[in-house]
């Protein structure tokens, strides 16, 4: 088995004096597409931000390709939830996507031919090339999601982390993103996404990682038919709904 490109070992995180992640063990390898599933407040976004080095670790280690997240910034692409981006900022689609390469270029250095090629390729992959000069404030919800994905892809990352990429988007954008994520997986990119859309996750992902402050289960979707796993992750009412979504009746 290949070495993980993202290796999270015994990680505990405290925020605001409260333990939000406890003894988390998780590994992601090149060419994997993994869904991170859990209730609100389970620590899913915190886990992504910890992998990015944006949240300090109280205990444990996080390695990206054998390096710390800070050392590996140029290899990590991140797609945040849409509300985290300043859509009223006066910038074009192309300009917003180009900011994804800031870790490589710096804030003040002019874009090179390589930068322009990476941005153009990212825009093509999300179907936004024709709108590259449009102000981001004029975009629809689905178009905004495509911009965020393109911004992450402009880095040409080895690891792509996405936070709720399917929330509140139109059907064409969901179909495009599904095809794009499976394509990236086939190209060898390691992809981890949080999602509340269990049907999409089950269809797309080779593994589901169930998280509720710690990893409750991590396996292929078909292997997660144990009712107790879902009860420990979500509680009774929600667990029953999710088991039905998996095609498990109890």
Backbone as JSON, one array per atom type, in Angstrom:
{
  "sequence": "XXXXXXXXXXXXXXXXXXXXXXXXXXXXXXXXXXXXXXXXXXXXXXXXXXXXXXXXXXXXXXXXXXXXXXXXXXXXXXXXXXXXXXXXXXXXXXXXXXXXXXXXXXXXXXXXXXXXXXXXXXXXXXXXXXXXXXXXXXXXXXXXXXXXXXXXXXXXXXXXXXXXXXXXXXXXXXXXXXXXXXXXXXXXXXXXXXXXXXXXXXXXXXXXXXXXXXXXXXXXXXXXXXXXXXXXXXXXXXXXXXXXXXXXXX",
  "N": [[0.85, -1.2, 0.0], [0.49, 2.24, -0.81], [2.23, 5.11, 0.58], [0.53, 7.43, 2.73], [-0.67, 10.61, 1.54], [-1.81, 12.48, 3.08], [-1.59, 12.47, 6.44], [-2.95, 12.02, 9.42], [-2.54, 11.81, 12.76], [-3.53, 10.71, 15.87], [-4.76, 13.17, 16.61], [-5.74, 15.9, 18.52], [-7.78, 18.71, 19.03], [-8.29, 21.9, 20.38], [-10.63, 24.48, 20.66], [-11.58, 27.69, 21.59], [-11.43, 26.98, 24.29], [-12.63, 24.53, 24.32], [-12.79, 21.05, 23.59], [-12.73, 20.04, 20.35], [-11.95, 18.2, 18.48], [-10.92, 14.87, 18.97], [-8.35, 12.69, 19.48], [-8.02, 11.92, 16.73], [-7.54, 9.77, 14.03], [-6.57, 9.5, 10.75], [-6.11, 8.77, 7.31], [-5.15, 9.61, 4.01], [-4.75, 8.75, 0.66], [-3.01, 9.08, -2.49], [-5.07, 9.32, -5.35], [-7.42, 8.65, -4.1], [-10.85, 9.24, -3.27], [-12.6, 10.55, -0.81], [-15.32, 10.73, 1.42], [-16.19, 12.87, 4.04], [-18.16, 12.52, 6.71], [-20.67, 13.61, 8.96], [-22.55, 14.93, 11.81], [-23.79, 18.35, 12.23], [-21.43, 20.41, 13.86], [-19.67, 18.4, 14.4], [-17.0, 18.6, 13.87], [-15.97, 18.56, 11.31], [-15.27, 20.64, 9.43], [-13.3, 21.82, 10.98], [-11.42, 19.77, 11.0], [-10.57, 19.78, 8.31], [-9.42, 22.35, 8.22], [-7.44, 22.02, 10.08], [-5.82, 20.19, 8.75], [-4.89, 21.89, 6.81], [-3.25, 23.49, 8.24], [-4.27, 25.71, 9.44], [-5.49, 25.69, 11.87], [-4.37, 25.25, 15.14], [-2.77, 22.34, 16.52], [-3.52, 20.61, 19.43], [-2.62, 18.21, 20.4], [-0.85, 15.48, 18.89], [-0.08, 14.7, 15.38], [0.15, 16.16, 12.11], [0.75, 15.44, 8.82], [1.67, 16.22, 5.52], [2.4, 14.67, 2.73], [4.67, 13.88, 4.09], [5.56, 16.22, 5.2], [5.1, 19.22, 7.22], [1.89, 20.92, 7.38], [2.31, 23.67, 6.85], [4.75, 23.7, 5.49], [3.96, 22.35, 3.25], [2.18, 23.9, 1.81], [1.96, 24.65, -0.88], [0.99, 22.43, -2.15], [-1.54, 21.84, -1.4], [-4.89, 22.13, -2.09], [-7.81, 24.05, -1.43], [-11.26, 24.21, -0.99], [-13.45, 26.3, 0.3], [-16.55, 26.75, 2.17], [-19.13, 28.6, 0.49], [-19.89, 31.02, 1.7], [-17.64, 31.95, 2.92], [-16.09, 33.41, 1.24], [-15.36, 36.68, -0.02], [-17.66, 37.95, -1.79], [-18.45, 40.42, -2.63], [-16.2, 41.8, -3.19], [-14.31, 43.78, -5.46], [-13.49, 42.13, -8.05], [-12.56, 40.14, -10.84], [-13.74, 37.02, -12.3], [-11.52, 35.61, -13.34], [-9.46, 36.89, -11.94], [-10.1, 36.17, -9.31], [-9.73, 33.4, -9.38], [-7.03, 33.32, -9.91], [-5.96, 34.07, -7.47], [-5.68, 31.72, -6.15], [-3.12, 30.83, -6.56], [-1.44, 32.2, -4.93], [0.15, 31.21, -2.83], [2.25, 30.18, -4.24], [3.19, 32.25, -5.89], [3.36, 34.58, -4.39], [2.17, 37.7, -3.01], [2.72, 40.06, -4.44], [4.21, 39.58, -6.73], [4.31, 39.53, -10.28], [2.12, 37.71, -12.48], [3.24, 34.76, -14.07], [3.81, 33.1, -17.26], [3.31, 30.44, -16.73], [1.62, 30.63, -14.53], [-0.6, 31.9, -15.7], [-1.36, 29.94, -17.52], [-2.1, 27.86, -15.77], [-4.3, 29.01, -14.47], [-6.04, 29.43, -16.65], [-6.46, 26.78, -17.44], [-7.74, 25.77, -15.16], [-10.11, 27.29, -15.17], [-11.24, 26.35, -17.55], [-11.75, 23.7, -16.82], [-13.84, 23.86, -15.04], [-15.81, 24.96, -16.54], [-15.97, 27.76, -16.84], [-14.59, 29.52, -18.46], [-15.57, 31.28, -20.4], [-16.68, 33.25, -18.88], [-14.69, 34.66, -17.67], [-14.01, 37.38, -17.4], [-16.03, 38.49, -15.98], [-17.4, 40.25, -13.16], [-17.13, 38.85, -9.87], [-19.22, 39.27, -8.15], [-21.52, 39.24, -9.65], [-22.25, 36.67, -10.15], [-24.1, 33.54, -10.19], [-25.19, 31.19, -7.63], [-24.29, 28.56, -8.25], [-22.32, 29.16, -10.15], [-20.53, 30.58, -8.57], [-19.63, 28.58, -6.89], [-18.22, 27.05, -8.71], [-16.15, 28.81, -9.3], [-14.75, 28.86, -6.87], [-13.85, 26.22, -6.77], [-12.25, 26.19, -9.07], [-10.33, 28.06, -8.29], [-8.96, 26.61, -6.32], [-8.02, 24.51, -7.93], [-6.26, 25.84, -9.58], [-3.87, 25.89, -8.3], [-2.87, 23.46, -8.87], [-3.05, 21.07, -7.21], [-1.8, 18.4, -5.07], [-3.29, 17.36, -3.09], [-6.7, 17.77, -2.5], [-9.04, 19.53, -0.72], [-12.39, 19.83, 0.19], [-15.11, 21.69, 1.35], [-18.28, 20.99, 1.94], [-19.11, 20.91, -0.9], [-21.39, 20.46, -2.51], [-23.56, 21.79, -1.54], [-26.43, 23.71, -1.94], [-26.3, 24.12, -4.75], [-26.97, 24.19, -8.32], [-28.36, 21.59, -10.45], [-26.82, 21.12, -12.91], [-24.28, 22.1, -12.14], [-23.72, 20.43, -9.98], [-23.53, 17.98, -11.33], [-21.34, 18.53, -13.01], [-19.3, 18.96, -11.08], [-19.23, 16.47, -9.85], [-18.3, 14.82, -11.94], [-15.85, 16.07, -12.36], [-14.51, 15.66, -9.9], [-14.25, 12.86, -9.79], [-12.66, 12.57, -12.01], [-10.32, 13.92, -11.21], [-9.56, 12.25, -9.13], [-8.94, 9.95, -10.63], [-6.72, 10.9, -11.91], [-4.88, 10.82, -9.95], [-4.96, 12.64, -7.88], [-5.45, 13.28, -4.43], [-8.47, 13.36, -2.79], [-10.58, 14.87, -0.47], [-13.71, 15.39, 0.89], [-16.11, 17.18, 2.77], [-19.53, 16.55, 3.39], [-23.11, 16.77, 3.45], [-24.65, 15.39, 1.81], [-25.45, 12.37, 1.48], [-26.18, 10.53, -0.47], [-24.84, 11.45, -2.79], [-22.22, 11.24, -1.85], [-22.0, 8.48, -1.39], [-22.26, 7.52, -3.98], [-20.01, 8.61, -5.23], [-17.67, 8.25, -3.68], [-14.88, 6.29, -2.66], [-14.43, 5.64, -0.06], [-16.02, 6.27, 3.09], [-15.68, 8.42, 5.78], [-16.76, 8.51, 8.96], [-17.41, 10.98, 11.25], [-17.49, 12.23, 14.51], [-16.41, 14.3, 16.41], [-14.39, 12.46, 16.91], [-13.03, 9.76, 14.94], [-15.5, 7.64, 14.02], [-16.05, 5.57, 12.26], [-14.5, 4.21, 9.31], [-14.6, 3.35, 6.14], [-15.42, 1.43, 3.15], [-18.47, 2.45, 1.51], [-20.37, 0.33, 1.27], [-19.67, -1.3, 3.34], [-20.56, -0.16, 5.61], [-22.93, -0.81, 7.07], [-23.74, -1.28, 9.61], [-25.96, -0.55, 12.09], [-25.34, 0.56, 14.59], [-23.04, 2.05, 14.22], [-23.94, 4.33, 12.84], [-25.75, 5.31, 14.68], [-24.04, 6.07, 16.76], [-22.73, 8.08, 15.51], [-24.68, 9.96, 14.6], [-27.01, 9.88, 16.18], [-30.38, 8.76, 17.0], [-32.76, 9.51, 15.31], [-31.72, 10.78, 12.99], [-29.91, 8.85, 12.15], [-31.54, 6.75, 11.27], [-32.68, 7.85, 8.95], [-30.39, 8.15, 7.34], [-29.47, 5.55, 7.06], [-31.5, 4.52, 5.48], [-30.99, 5.99, 3.18], [-28.66, 4.77, 2.41], [-29.65, 2.41, 1.66], [-30.11, 0.55, 3.6], [-32.11, -1.1, 5.86], [-32.12, -1.64, 8.55]],
  "CA": [[0.0, 0.0, 0.0], [1.28, 3.47, -0.9], [2.25, 5.99, 1.75], [-0.51, 8.47, 2.66], [-0.25, 11.99, 1.27], [-2.3, 13.21, 4.25], [-1.46, 11.54, 7.57], [-3.4, 12.66, 10.66], [-2.31, 10.8, 13.78], [-3.82, 11.02, 17.29], [-4.89, 14.63, 16.67], [-6.73, 16.55, 19.38], [-7.82, 20.15, 18.78], [-9.11, 22.7, 21.28], [-11.0, 25.81, 20.18], [-12.39, 28.41, 22.57], [-11.43, 26.26, 25.55], [-13.43, 23.31, 24.2], [-12.21, 20.03, 22.73], [-13.6, 19.85, 19.19], [-11.5, 16.95, 17.87], [-10.28, 14.06, 20.01], [-7.62, 11.48, 19.07], [-8.41, 11.6, 15.36], [-6.61, 9.09, 13.14], [-7.13, 9.48, 9.4], [-5.11, 8.77, 6.27], [-5.65, 9.79, 2.64], [-3.71, 8.4, -0.31], [-3.18, 9.56, -3.87], [-6.07, 8.59, -6.12], [-8.61, 8.35, -3.29], [-11.9, 10.25, -3.11], [-13.16, 10.15, 0.47], [-16.33, 11.61, 1.99], [-16.15, 13.07, 5.49], [-19.58, 12.58, 7.04], [-20.95, 13.76, 10.38], [-23.56, 15.95, 12.09], [-23.3, 19.71, 12.49], [-20.68, 20.5, 15.1], [-18.86, 17.19, 14.6], [-15.59, 18.93, 13.69], [-15.54, 18.28, 9.94], [-14.54, 21.8, 8.9], [-12.1, 21.97, 11.8], [-10.44, 18.79, 10.55], [-9.99, 20.29, 7.07], [-8.58, 23.5, 8.53], [-6.26, 21.49, 10.76], [-4.97, 19.63, 7.71], [-4.3, 23.02, 6.1], [-2.37, 24.22, 9.14], [-4.93, 26.95, 9.87], [-5.92, 25.48, 13.24], [-3.27, 24.59, 15.85], [-3.01, 21.02, 17.1], [-3.21, 20.5, 20.86], [-1.83, 16.99, 20.55], [-0.85, 14.67, 17.68], [0.69, 15.19, 14.24], [-0.44, 16.24, 10.77], [1.79, 15.47, 7.8], [1.22, 16.23, 4.12], [3.56, 14.21, 1.97], [5.81, 13.81, 5.0], [5.92, 17.56, 5.68], [4.05, 19.91, 7.96], [1.0, 21.65, 6.46], [2.9, 24.95, 6.44], [5.77, 23.4, 4.48], [3.32, 21.74, 2.08], [1.08, 24.75, 1.37], [1.85, 24.7, -2.34], [0.44, 21.18, -2.68], [-2.87, 21.67, -0.82], [-5.97, 22.97, -2.58], [-8.91, 24.11, -0.46], [-12.51, 24.84, -1.43], [-14.25, 26.57, 1.5], [-17.96, 27.01, 1.92], [-19.22, 29.83, -0.3], [-20.04, 32.23, 2.51], [-16.34, 32.37, 3.43], [-15.43, 34.25, 0.24], [-15.92, 38.03, -0.09], [-18.17, 38.06, -3.15], [-18.63, 41.84, -2.99], [-14.89, 42.38, -3.52], [-14.29, 44.1, -6.89], [-12.52, 41.29, -8.72], [-13.16, 39.32, -11.89], [-13.64, 35.57, -12.13], [-10.13, 35.23, -13.58], [-8.65, 37.39, -10.83], [-10.38, 35.37, -8.12], [-9.1, 32.09, -9.56], [-5.57, 33.52, -9.83], [-5.53, 34.16, -6.07], [-5.35, 30.39, -5.68], [-1.69, 30.57, -6.72], [-0.7, 33.14, -4.1], [1.17, 30.5, -2.07], [3.39, 29.95, -5.12], [3.69, 33.46, -6.53], [3.44, 35.73, -3.5], [1.1, 38.69, -3.22], [3.09, 41.2, -5.27], [4.88, 39.19, -7.96], [3.45, 39.45, -11.46], [1.85, 36.35, -12.92], [4.06, 34.24, -15.15], [3.09, 32.33, -18.27], [2.87, 29.22, -16.07], [0.46, 31.01, -13.73], [-1.73, 32.16, -16.6], [-1.78, 28.65, -18.06], [-2.78, 27.12, -14.71], [-5.6, 29.65, -14.26], [-6.88, 29.14, -17.82], [-6.83, 25.37, -17.38], [-8.72, 25.61, -14.08], [-11.38, 27.85, -15.64], [-11.79, 25.4, -18.53], [-12.21, 22.47, -16.17], [-15.12, 24.1, -14.36], [-16.75, 25.55, -17.48], [-16.14, 29.19, -16.57], [-13.66, 30.29, -19.26], [-16.26, 32.36, -21.11], [-17.08, 34.28, -17.91], [-13.48, 35.02, -16.91], [-13.91, 38.82, -17.14], [-17.22, 38.93, -15.24], [-17.19, 40.44, -11.72], [-17.64, 37.7, -9.12], [-20.46, 39.64, -7.49], [-22.64, 39.04, -10.56], [-22.4, 35.24, -10.43], [-25.1, 32.75, -9.48], [-24.62, 30.32, -6.61], [-23.54, 27.49, -8.89], [-21.12, 29.73, -10.76], [-19.6, 30.92, -7.49], [-19.0, 27.33, -6.44], [-17.25, 26.68, -9.74], [-14.99, 29.7, -9.13], [-13.98, 28.39, -5.71], [-13.17, 24.98, -7.16], [-11.19, 26.57, -10.01], [-9.26, 28.71, -7.52], [-8.17, 25.54, -5.71], [-7.36, 23.74, -8.97], [-5.19, 26.65, -10.18], [-2.65, 25.52, -7.6], [-2.51, 22.12, -9.33], [-2.71, 20.45, -5.94], [-1.71, 16.96, -4.89], [-4.38, 17.06, -2.17], [-7.79, 18.73, -2.64], [-9.97, 19.48, 0.4], [-13.59, 20.59, -0.15], [-16.06, 21.8, 2.46], [-19.67, 21.03, 1.48], [-19.14, 21.44, -2.27], [-22.67, 20.26, -3.2], [-24.64, 22.49, -0.84], [-27.07, 24.87, -2.55], [-25.92, 24.37, -6.14], [-27.91, 23.67, -9.3], [-28.07, 20.24, -10.93], [-25.69, 21.06, -13.84], [-23.02, 22.27, -11.41], [-23.48, 19.2, -9.22], [-23.06, 16.96, -12.28], [-19.99, 18.91, -13.43], [-18.36, 18.73, -9.98], [-19.09, 15.02, -9.66], [-17.42, 14.34, -13.0], [-14.53, 16.65, -12.12], [-13.86, 15.02, -8.75], [-13.84, 11.51, -10.16], [-11.54, 12.74, -12.93], [-9.12, 14.24, -10.41], [-9.18, 11.0, -8.45], [-8.3, 9.08, -11.61], [-5.42, 11.49, -12.23], [-3.98, 10.61, -8.83], [-5.13, 13.62, -6.81], [-6.13, 12.81, -3.23], [-9.61, 14.26, -2.6], [-11.37, 14.7, 0.75], [-14.77, 16.39, 0.94], [-17.2, 17.08, 3.73], [-20.82, 16.7, 2.72], [-24.33, 16.25, 4.05], [-25.35, 14.67, 0.76], [-24.97, 11.0, 1.58], [-26.37, 9.85, -1.76], [-23.73, 11.83, -3.65], [-20.98, 10.69, -1.29], [-22.0, 7.04, -1.61], [-22.05, 7.27, -5.4], [-18.71, 9.1, -5.7], [-16.51, 8.03, -2.82], [-14.41, 4.94, -2.39], [-14.52, 5.46, 1.38], [-16.68, 7.27, 3.91], [-15.15, 8.55, 7.13], [-17.8, 9.05, 9.83], [-16.74, 11.76, 12.28], [-18.2, 12.99, 15.54], [-15.27, 14.71, 17.26], [-13.38, 11.46, 16.65], [-13.45, 8.9, 13.83], [-16.37, 6.55, 14.46], [-15.85, 4.48, 11.29], [-13.84, 4.64, 8.07], [-14.64, 2.14, 5.32], [-16.22, 1.54, 1.93], [-19.88, 2.65, 1.83], [-21.1, -0.94, 1.4], [-19.29, -1.96, 4.59], [-21.04, 0.65, 6.75], [-24.34, -1.14, 7.26], [-23.99, -1.51, 11.04], [-26.79, 0.53, 12.64], [-24.69, 1.16, 15.76], [-22.08, 3.05, 13.74], [-24.67, 5.54, 12.5], [-26.31, 5.83, 15.93], [-22.97, 6.74, 17.5], [-22.34, 9.28, 14.78], [-25.75, 10.94, 14.37], [-28.19, 9.78, 17.03], [-31.41, 7.84, 16.51], [-33.62, 9.94, 14.21], [-30.93, 11.04, 11.78], [-29.3, 7.6, 11.73], [-32.52, 5.98, 10.5], [-32.78, 8.46, 7.63], [-29.18, 7.91, 6.58], [-29.44, 4.13, 6.71], [-32.39, 4.36, 4.33], [-30.28, 6.54, 2.02], [-27.68, 3.76, 2.03], [-30.35, 1.19, 1.26], [-30.11, -0.38, 4.72], [-33.38, -0.9, 6.59], [-31.97, -1.83, 9.97]],
  "C": [[0.88, 1.25, 0.0], [1.21, 4.28, 0.38], [1.15, 7.05, 1.62], [0.08, 9.82, 2.31], [-0.77, 12.92, 2.37], [-2.37, 12.21, 5.39], [-1.77, 12.28, 8.86], [-3.37, 11.6, 11.75], [-2.57, 11.34, 15.18], [-4.03, 12.52, 17.52], [-6.06, 15.04, 17.57], [-6.63, 18.05, 19.18], [-8.75, 20.8, 19.78], [-9.38, 24.05, 20.62], [-11.9, 26.46, 21.22], [-12.5, 27.67, 23.9], [-12.21, 24.96, 25.52], [-12.74, 22.33, 23.25], [-13.16, 19.72, 21.58], [-13.19, 18.64, 18.36], [-10.72, 16.18, 18.93], [-9.67, 12.79, 19.41], [-8.03, 11.01, 17.68], [-7.26, 10.93, 14.62], [-7.26, 9.0, 11.77], [-5.99, 9.54, 8.39], [-5.77, 8.83, 4.89], [-4.5, 9.56, 1.68], [-4.03, 8.97, -1.69], [-4.2, 8.68, -4.59], [-7.26, 8.13, -5.32], [-9.55, 9.54, -3.29], [-12.72, 9.82, -1.9], [-14.16, 11.2, 0.94], [-16.21, 11.66, 3.5], [-17.56, 13.42, 5.95], [-19.75, 12.75, 8.55], [-21.97, 14.86, 10.6], [-22.94, 17.33, 12.2], [-22.58, 19.73, 13.83], [-19.78, 19.31, 15.37], [-17.37, 17.45, 14.45], [-15.07, 18.71, 12.28], [-14.73, 19.43, 9.35], [-13.26, 22.02, 9.68], [-11.02, 20.99, 11.36], [-9.78, 19.24, 9.24], [-9.02, 21.43, 7.36], [-7.33, 23.09, 9.31], [-5.29, 20.9, 9.75], [-4.25, 20.73, 6.92], [-3.3, 23.8, 6.95], [-2.96, 25.53, 9.64], [-5.41, 26.88, 11.31], [-4.81, 24.75, 13.98], [-3.71, 23.26, 16.46], [-2.6, 21.03, 18.57], [-2.32, 19.29, 21.13], [-1.92, 16.2, 19.25], [-0.06, 15.33, 16.56], [-0.15, 15.2, 12.97], [0.7, 16.36, 9.77], [1.15, 15.42, 6.42], [2.43, 15.88, 3.27], [4.83, 14.19, 2.82], [6.27, 15.14, 5.56], [4.8, 18.15, 6.51], [3.14, 20.63, 6.97], [1.59, 22.98, 5.99], [3.94, 24.73, 5.34], [5.16, 22.93, 3.17], [2.23, 22.61, 1.47], [0.89, 24.75, -0.14], [1.27, 23.46, -2.97], [-1.0, 20.94, -2.24], [-3.86, 22.65, -1.43], [-7.15, 22.91, -1.64], [-10.09, 24.84, -1.06], [-13.37, 25.05, -0.2], [-15.73, 26.63, 1.16], [-18.11, 28.41, 1.33], [-19.29, 31.09, 0.53], [-18.7, 32.75, 3.03], [-15.58, 33.25, 2.45], [-16.13, 35.59, 0.15], [-16.4, 38.3, -1.52], [-18.42, 39.5, -3.57], [-17.3, 42.53, -3.3], [-14.82, 42.62, -5.02], [-13.19, 43.35, -7.63], [-13.24, 40.44, -9.75], [-13.02, 37.83, -11.53], [-12.18, 35.13, -12.29], [-9.23, 35.68, -12.43], [-8.84, 36.57, -9.57], [-9.68, 34.02, -8.21], [-7.58, 32.22, -9.43], [-5.09, 33.63, -8.39], [-5.21, 32.79, -5.49], [-3.87, 30.06, -5.77], [-0.83, 31.49, -5.86], [0.41, 32.45, -3.32], [2.42, 30.25, -2.91], [4.02, 31.24, -5.61], [3.97, 34.6, -5.56], [2.4, 36.76, -3.89], [1.45, 39.71, -4.29], [3.73, 40.81, -6.59], [3.88, 39.07, -9.11], [3.28, 38.0, -11.89], [2.74, 35.97, -14.1], [3.18, 33.52, -16.17], [2.55, 31.03, -17.65], [1.64, 29.48, -15.21], [-0.76, 31.18, -14.61], [-2.25, 30.85, -17.2], [-2.56, 27.84, -17.02], [-4.18, 27.69, -14.45], [-6.54, 29.33, -15.41], [-7.35, 27.69, -17.81], [-7.9, 25.12, -16.32], [-10.09, 26.14, -14.51], [-12.05, 26.93, -16.67], [-12.42, 24.2, -17.84], [-13.54, 22.64, -15.46], [-16.13, 24.81, -15.26], [-17.0, 27.03, -17.28], [-15.24, 30.07, -17.44], [-14.34, 31.49, -19.94], [-16.67, 33.5, -20.18], [-15.88, 34.84, -17.16], [-13.38, 36.51, -16.59], [-15.1, 39.35, -16.34], [-16.88, 39.18, -13.76], [-17.82, 39.3, -10.92], [-18.97, 38.01, -8.44], [-21.69, 39.42, -8.34], [-22.96, 37.56, -10.81], [-23.54, 34.62, -9.64], [-24.39, 31.86, -8.45], [-23.78, 29.19, -7.2], [-22.26, 27.98, -9.52], [-20.08, 30.1, -9.7], [-18.89, 29.67, -6.99], [-17.93, 26.89, -7.45], [-15.98, 27.53, -9.61], [-14.12, 29.23, -7.96], [-13.22, 27.11, -6.02], [-12.01, 25.31, -8.11], [-10.03, 27.24, -9.28], [-8.36, 27.67, -6.86], [-7.39, 24.75, -6.77], [-6.21, 24.51, -9.63], [-3.85, 26.36, -9.52], [-2.07, 24.21, -8.12], [-2.1, 21.25, -8.14], [-2.55, 18.93, -6.03], [-2.84, 16.46, -3.97], [-5.43, 18.16, -2.32], [-8.79, 18.49, -1.51], [-11.16, 20.37, 0.07], [-14.56, 20.53, 1.01], [-17.46, 22.03, 1.91], [-19.79, 21.56, 0.05], [-20.48, 21.33, -2.97], [-23.83, 21.03, -2.57], [-25.14, 23.69, -1.66], [-26.67, 25.16, -3.98], [-26.94, 23.72, -7.07], [-27.44, 22.31, -9.81], [-26.91, 20.19, -11.93], [-24.34, 21.21, -13.13], [-22.7, 21.04, -10.59], [-22.95, 18.11, -10.14], [-21.63, 17.25, -12.71], [-18.98, 18.6, -12.33], [-18.16, 17.24, -9.73], [-18.13, 14.43, -10.68], [-16.0, 14.82, -12.78], [-13.8, 15.93, -10.99], [-13.42, 13.6, -9.07], [-12.68, 11.56, -11.16], [-10.24, 13.04, -12.2], [-8.62, 13.01, -9.67], [-8.42, 10.09, -9.41], [-6.93, 9.6, -12.04], [-4.42, 11.34, -11.09], [-4.05, 11.65, -7.74], [-5.86, 12.97, -5.64], [-7.22, 13.82, -2.88], [-10.36, 13.88, -1.33], [-12.43, 15.79, 0.78], [-15.72, 16.12, 2.1], [-18.5, 17.25, 2.96], [-21.93, 16.16, 3.6], [-25.13, 15.42, 3.05], [-24.83, 13.24, 0.71], [-25.12, 10.25, 0.27], [-25.23, 10.17, -2.71], [-22.42, 11.22, -3.16], [-20.88, 9.2, -1.56], [-21.71, 6.7, -3.07], [-20.62, 7.59, -5.84], [-17.52, 8.5, -4.97], [-16.17, 6.55, -2.67], [-14.48, 4.62, -0.9], [-15.36, 6.58, 1.98], [-16.03, 7.25, 5.29], [-16.21, 9.24, 7.97], [-17.12, 9.69, 11.04], [-17.74, 12.38, 13.23], [-17.19, 13.27, 16.65], [-14.11, 13.71, 17.21], [-13.88, 10.58, 15.51], [-14.23, 7.72, 14.4], [-16.19, 5.33, 13.56], [-15.23, 5.06, 10.03], [-13.74, 3.41, 7.18], [-15.37, 2.43, 4.02], [-17.69, 1.7, 2.3], [-20.63, 1.35, 2.07], [-20.81, -1.65, 2.71], [-19.84, -1.25, 5.82], [-22.53, 0.42, 7.0], [-24.71, -1.38, 8.72], [-24.75, -0.32, 11.62], [-26.09, 1.27, 13.77], [-23.7, 2.25, 15.36], [-22.79, 4.38, 13.5], [-25.33, 6.15, 13.74], [-25.25, 6.6, 16.7], [-22.53, 8.03, 16.81], [-23.41, 10.36, 14.8], [-26.86, 10.94, 15.4], [-29.32, 9.08, 16.29], [-32.13, 8.33, 15.26], [-32.84, 10.1, 12.91], [-30.32, 9.74, 11.25], [-30.26, 6.78, 10.88], [-32.66, 6.53, 9.08], [-31.58, 8.1, 6.75], [-29.04, 6.45, 6.18], [-30.36, 3.84, 5.53], [-31.73, 4.87, 3.06], [-29.23, 5.56, 1.5], [-28.34, 2.48, 1.53], [-30.37, 0.13, 2.33], [-31.35, -0.1, 5.57], [-33.27, -1.18, 8.07], [-31.11, -3.01, 10.29]]
}
